[in-house]
Amino acid sequence: MLILVWFVVCIIFIFVQLILEGSGHALEVFALLTAVALFLINRLGKKINKK
């Protein structure tokens, strides 16, 4: 699961850097997208372990 989290965070980082590299809001967008992705991974992990 930790490897999945690492890959997701790296992909989000690359995506944000490509789109918003010159913007001052890149860090905020990265933090928001990472928080949403980690929340969804957590929900998915709990749903899989519950079955």
Secondary structure, DSSP 4 states (H G I P E B T S, - for coil): -HHHHHHHHHHHHHHHHHHHTT-TTHHHHHHHHHHHHHHHHHHHHHHHHH-
